[in-house]
Amino acid sequence: MRVRRSVFEAFAKARSIPARDGFEIVQGRRRLGLTQEQLAAALNVTIQTLRIWEAGQGTKHMSRKTRDLREVLSRMDDYVVAPKEKAWLSAPIEAFGGRSPQELIKEGRIREMVVEFDRLGANSNES
């Protein structure tokens, strides 16, 4: 099973984010199938702030505000097969309470996804 490496791979490990990583936010947003408005709401920032980040500017709080998003994308690299990623994002997932990952992200419940991925990973390591 080949798993796609995220454009966020280095981004997810960084503590401070250089301005050039606005490109990674754009790529991550597109990968998740979200509009700027949807991602801004999910991250609890204004659309203007997201646009500034995507332009590679004003990244002072970006690392903290996007931490959970970066973690979800990293977990997706580990658990979701790339060719099936779009279908997975829009499909109801039992582990997510019958909600689709996109729904949870749009509602700003990104942390819940990270926790569930970690729980699933811990369970698979016990097997």
C-alpha positions as CSV (number, residue, x, y, z in Angstrom):
1,M,0.0,0.0,0.0
2,R,1.6,3.3,-1.1
3,V,0.7,6.3,1.0
4,R,1.0,9.8,-0.4
5,R,3.6,12.0,1.4
6,S,2.0,15.3,2.3
7,V,3.2,18.7,1.2
8,F,3.0,19.4,4.9
9,E,5.6,16.8,5.8
10,A,8.3,19.2,6.7
11,F,5.7,21.8,7.7
12,A,4.2,19.5,10.3
13,K,7.6,19.1,12.1
14,A,8.5,22.8,12.1
15,R,8.1,24.9,15.2
16,S,8.4,28.1,13.4
17,I,7.1,28.5,9.9
18,P,8.9,30.5,7.2
19,A,6.8,32.7,5.0
20,R,7.2,30.5,2.0
21,D,5.0,27.9,3.7
22,G,1.9,29.8,2.7
23,F,2.0,27.6,-0.3
24,E,1.7,24.6,1.9
25,I,-1.5,26.0,3.4
26,V,-3.0,26.5,0.0
27,Q,-2.0,23.0,-1.0
28,G,-3.4,21.5,2.3
29,R,-6.7,23.4,1.9
30,R,-7.1,22.2,-1.7
31,R,-6.2,18.7,-0.6
32,L,-9.0,18.8,1.9
33,G,-11.4,20.2,-0.7
34,L,-12.1,23.4,1.4
35,T,-12.6,27.0,0.4
36,Q,-10.7,29.8,2.1
37,E,-13.9,30.6,4.0
38,Q,-14.3,27.1,5.2
39,L,-10.7,26.7,6.3
40,A,-10.7,30.1,8.0
41,A,-13.8,29.2,10.0
42,A,-12.3,25.8,10.9
43,L,-9.1,27.5,12.2
44,N,-11.0,30.2,13.9
45,V,-9.3,33.0,12.0
46,T,-10.6,35.6,9.6
47,I,-10.6,35.0,5.9
48,Q,-8.2,37.9,5.6
49,T,-5.8,36.3,8.0
50,L,-5.9,33.0,6.0
51,R,-5.3,35.0,2.8
52,I,-2.3,36.7,4.3
53,W,-0.9,33.4,5.5
54,E,-1.5,31.8,2.0
55,A,0.4,34.8,0.5
56,G,3.3,33.9,2.8
57,Q,3.0,36.9,5.0
58,G,2.1,37.6,8.7
59,T,2.9,34.1,9.9
60,K,3.3,35.1,13.6
61,H,0.5,32.9,14.9
62,M,0.2,30.5,11.9
63,S,2.2,27.7,13.5
64,R,0.0,27.5,16.6
65,K,-3.3,28.0,14.7
66,T,-2.5,25.4,12.1
67,R,-1.0,22.7,14.4
68,D,-4.1,20.4,14.4
69,L,-4.5,20.8,10.7
70,R,-0.9,19.8,10.0
71,E,-1.4,16.8,12.4
72,V,-4.5,15.7,10.5
73,L,-2.7,15.9,7.2
74,S,0.2,14.0,8.6
75,R,-2.2,11.3,10.0
76,M,-3.9,11.1,6.6
77,D,-0.5,10.4,5.0
78,D,-0.2,7.4,7.4
79,Y,-3.7,6.0,7.3
80,V,-5.4,7.0,4.1
81,V,-4.5,5.7,0.7
82,A,-3.8,8.6,-1.6
83,P,-6.0,7.5,-4.6
84,K,-9.0,7.1,-2.2
85,E,-8.4,10.3,-0.3
86,K,-11.2,12.4,-1.9
87,A,-13.7,9.7,-1.3
88,W,-12.5,9.2,2.3
89,L,-12.9,12.9,3.0
90,S,-16.5,13.0,2.0
91,A,-17.6,9.6,3.3
92,P,-19.3,9.1,6.7
93,I,-16.8,7.4,9.0
94,E,-18.0,5.3,12.0
95,A,-15.0,6.3,14.1
96,F,-16.0,10.0,13.6
97,G,-19.6,9.4,14.8
98,G,-20.9,8.8,11.3
99,R,-19.7,12.2,10.1
100,S,-17.4,12.8,7.2
101,P,-13.9,14.1,7.8
102,Q,-14.8,17.2,5.7
103,E,-17.8,17.9,8.0
104,L,-15.7,17.7,11.1
105,I,-13.0,20.0,9.6
106,K,-15.6,22.6,8.5
107,E,-17.0,22.6,12.0
108,G,-13.6,23.3,13.5
109,R,-13.4,19.8,15.1
110,I,-10.0,19.1,13.7
111,R,-8.5,18.1,17.1
112,E,-11.1,15.4,17.5
113,M,-9.9,13.8,14.3
114,V,-6.3,13.9,15.5
115,V,-7.3,12.2,18.7
116,E,-9.3,9.5,16.9
117,F,-6.4,8.9,14.5
118,D,-4.1,8.5,17.5
119,R,-6.6,6.1,19.2
120,L,-6.8,4.0,16.0
121,G,-3.0,4.0,15.7
122,A,-2.7,2.9,19.4
123,N,-5.2,0.1,18.8
124,S,-3.4,-1.2,15.7
125,N,-0.1,-1.2,17.6
126,E,-1.7,-3.4,20.3
127,S,-2.8,-6.0,17.8
